[in-house]
Amino acid sequence: MRRFGKTPAARIGTAAFLSALKVLVRDHPDIAIEMVGAGLKKGGATGFVELKNMLTPDRSPDVSR
């Protein structure tokens, strides 16, 4: 139980969020699937940009190495 929040307020917030998520998935599965797809798309795009920035050298002249 403690991994969901260190304070009682955090645990209550987590429980409320999970309850709302359960209702969304149960009553509106199509919307839930669209939300998951949008999140995966955004996460993938962000991860790709971060990986690209890690692999490509910085070409700015202000960088002192």
C-alpha positions in Angstrom: 0.0 0.0 0.0 2.9 2.4 0.8 4.2 2.3 -2.8 1.2 4.2 -4.0 1.9 7.2 -1.8 3.6 8.1 1.4 0.8 10.1 2.9 -2.9 9.2 3.3 -3.8 12.0 0.9 -1.6 10.5 -1.8 -3.2 7.1 -1.3 -6.7 8.6 -1.5 -5.7 10.4 -4.7 -4.3 7.2 -6.1 -7.4 5.2 -5.2 -9.6 7.9 -6.8 -7.5 7.9 -10.0 -7.6 4.1 -10.2 -11.4 4.1 -9.7 -11.9 6.6 -12.4 -9.6 4.6 -14.7 -11.6 1.5 -14.0 -14.9 3.2 -14.9 -13.4 4.6 -18.1 -12.1 1.2 -19.2 -15.3 -0.6 -18.3 -17.8 1.9 -19.7 -15.9 3.5 -22.5 -13.3 1.0 -23.8 -13.0 2.7 -27.2 -12.0 6.0 -25.6 -9.6 4.2 -23.3 -7.9 2.5 -26.3 -7.6 5.8 -28.1 -6.0 7.4 -25.0 -3.5 4.5 -24.7 -2.7 4.8 -28.4 -2.1 8.6 -28.1 0.1 8.1 -25.0 2.2 5.5 -26.8 2.5 7.7 -29.8 3.6 10.7 -27.7 6.0 8.5 -25.7 7.5 7.0 -28.7 8.0 10.3 -30.4 9.6 11.8 -27.3 11.9 8.7 -26.9 12.9 8.9 -30.5 13.9 12.6 -30.2 15.8 11.9 -27.0 17.7 9.0 -28.5 18.5 11.0 -31.6 19.8 13.8 -29.4 22.0 11.3 -27.5 23.4 9.8 -30.6 24.1 12.9 -32.7 26.9 15.2 -31.7 26.1 18.7 -30.6 27.4 21.1 -33.3 27.0 24.4 -31.4 30.2 26.4 -31.1 29.5 27.4 -27.4 30.1 23.9 -26.1 33.4 23.6 -24.2 34.7 20.0 -24.0 
